[in-house]
Structure formats: C-alpha cells, structure tokens
Amino acid sequence: MLRIAYGVFGYGRGHATRAAAVLPALRARHVVQIFAGGDAYDQLAPEYPVTRIPTLGYVYGPGGRLSAWRTARRNAWHVLDLLLRGPAFEAVCETVADFRPDVIISDAEPWLHRVGRRLGIPRIGFDHFGILVYCRPPLPLHDRIRGWRDVLVYRRLMGRPERVLVSSFYRARPRARGVQVIPPLLRAEVLRQRPVHGDYLLVYFNRGTHQFTPAVEAALRAIRLPARVYGTGRQGIDGLLDFRPLSNLPFVEDLAGCRAVVSTAGNQLVGEAVYLGKPLLVLPERAVEQRLNGAMLARLGLGQCVRADRFSVDVLRAFLAREGEFRARLARRRRDGRQAAVAALETFLFELAGRRPPAATPMAAAP
C-alpha cells in the first residue's frame, strides 16, 4: 500500500471527471489524499475527502471571447506565488509534507507538481494537455507556433514529471520513453448507461455565462428542437430550451438519451459522447488544445467543428443532416481507458516508489 497525493486542476469539469474514473480503484489499494480547487473541488468534495488549494483559470471579455490580458491579470498573483514559493505555495507544501506521500499524481495541477519537485517526491503527470507537450499530434503550422507558447507555459508551471500518462480520444505518438497514451477514462455512471436515440439536443458550455452567447441561443431556438442546456447558470424551461444545473448523474443520463451534442471541445466530454454514440458539434474555446480536439473529431468523422462566432442555425441544420454518417462511424469508436489507466498507474507508482508490487492480480477499475 502506497501513500498518494492526487492533485486535480480546478478549471472545468473534465479534470475532476478523469480523476473520478480512477479514484475508486486507487483508494481500494492505496491511501489517497486529493488536492483540488475551483470546479474540481466542487465536483469531488461531495464524494471524497478533498483539501482545497488555489487554482488558475481563464477570464472572458465581451462577446464570450477569452481575454488573454484579463486572464494574465487574474492569475498573476497565483503564478508569482508558484514561481517565488509564496505563502499559498508554502501552505500547500506543508500540508503535502505532513501527508508524507510516496508519489504524487497531478492532473495538470501546478501546485502539486511544484511541491513534489521541492520535496523530492516523484511525480506522475496524468492529463490530456500532455498530448501537446509529450506527443506529436497533427497540428497545422499556425497552431504549432501558438502551441509552443502554451507548451512553454505548461512546462514552466509543471516541470517534467518522472512518468506521463495522456488520456485522449485520438492517438498521437509519444516523444519520449515514460510517456503512455490511453483512451479517455469513462466514469462508472457513463458505463452503466444504455444509450437511446432521443429527440433533444444536449448543450454544454463549461463557461456558459460567456460562451452561451445570444447568437448561440438564437440558433438553438431557430432550429425548433428541444434542447437541455447545461453550464449557463440559468434554470427552468423557456420555450424548447430546458436550462438545467450542473450535475453528475442527471447530466450523464441526458447525454445517454440525447440525439446529438453541442458543446465546447473538451477531451473528456468528447470521449464520453463518442462512447455513447452521440454525434458532436463542437465550438472550441480559443485554445490550441481545444482546436486540435475539434479538428481531430472532424477528421475522424465523428462530428463537426465550427468557430463559435460562425455558429448559426444553418450550421446546425447541416450538422444534423449528416447525423447518420456520424453515427455509423461512432459505432466503431467505443473506447474506455480505465483499465489501461489503472494498470499504467499501478506500474508507475511502484516503479517510482522503488517497491515491488504485491503478488496479486492487477488492479482493476471499480465497476
């Protein structure tokens, strides 16, 4: 039995969803302390003991556009705290040291990465952004240049962990040894679903107050199909739009029963929708990672990708006209990476802890 500190980045729900897929298996075999802030804390705390830590995030300007300047200003104090080992860093460092972990797992969570380096604790990086940092995805030239900026920031904040596990709904060749790419991790709630072909759209935006623009709402109303909308902060039925609060099981049930999905291009949601056979029309955030996700979704023929400012009722109609084509390809793309993830983590954990794994059957994901 090992002691594991598990850090989860707090922006959006995909990081916490990925962690939740492996936490039952890890906690069945090891002592695990979770560290998270923001959305991840809110999502995990009802089910697991979680220590709250700071988190970075994005800031949006008028029209739902990501504001680089406002994002930099919002995060300046946290970044300085990380780089200069300020009071928040020292507080997290003390808490981790008191826990005495053998290994740290970090899902793009910079405080745990840097604390691990400070304390000499071996680290496993486990996220999707590693597809850009440690693999060779098919990026167009302009995004390859922009991607290096994001990669440099990621490397500066996270450092280089001793092992890397990348979860992705598409394949990419690793750049170095110690890097493994696995399919998306599916929560038990997703695996228990029996998908049906419903008559409504599922709409999800992780920052809907900015991304669910009047133009997006107008297009959804014009298509005259029922839609269940998550992430806007609004609640209640307004015409054919049913605004619902963020949730775990109700959201998964709506995902399993919908006709198609309209959302941003987060890897975790794409992986879950693909598994359940749901065509996706994605509006990537203004980030290289999400544009790559959207491009790969379209390249694999599993859905369609459009810039948020070009979303319209005509785009939505054209997407739905290809629904049968998308569904035929989706039926051949069902993947669940949980077994691969827990097997890789088990191997990495004992390697880094310098111990031999117990002579027993390999650790399996919880049902």
Buried (B, 14 or more C-beta within 10 A) or exposed (E): EBBBBBBBBBBBBBBBBBBBBBBBBBBEBBBBBBBBBBBBBBBBBEEBEBBBBBBBBBBBEEEBBBBEEEBEEBBEEBBEBBEEBBEBBEBBBEBBBEBEBBBBBBBBBBBBBBBBBBBEBBBBBBBBBBBBBBBEBEBEEEBBEBBEEBBEEBEEBBBBBBBBBBBBBBEBEBEEEBBBBBBBBBBBBBBEBEBEEBEBBBBBBBBBEBBBBEBBBEBBBEBEBBBBBBBBEBEEEEEBBBBBEBEBEBBBBBBBBBBBBBBBBBBBBBBBBBBBBBBBBBBBBBBBBBBBBBBBBBEBBBBBBBEBEEBBBEBBEEBBEBBEEBBEBBEEBEBBBBBBBBBBBBBBBBBBBEEEBEEEEEBBBBE
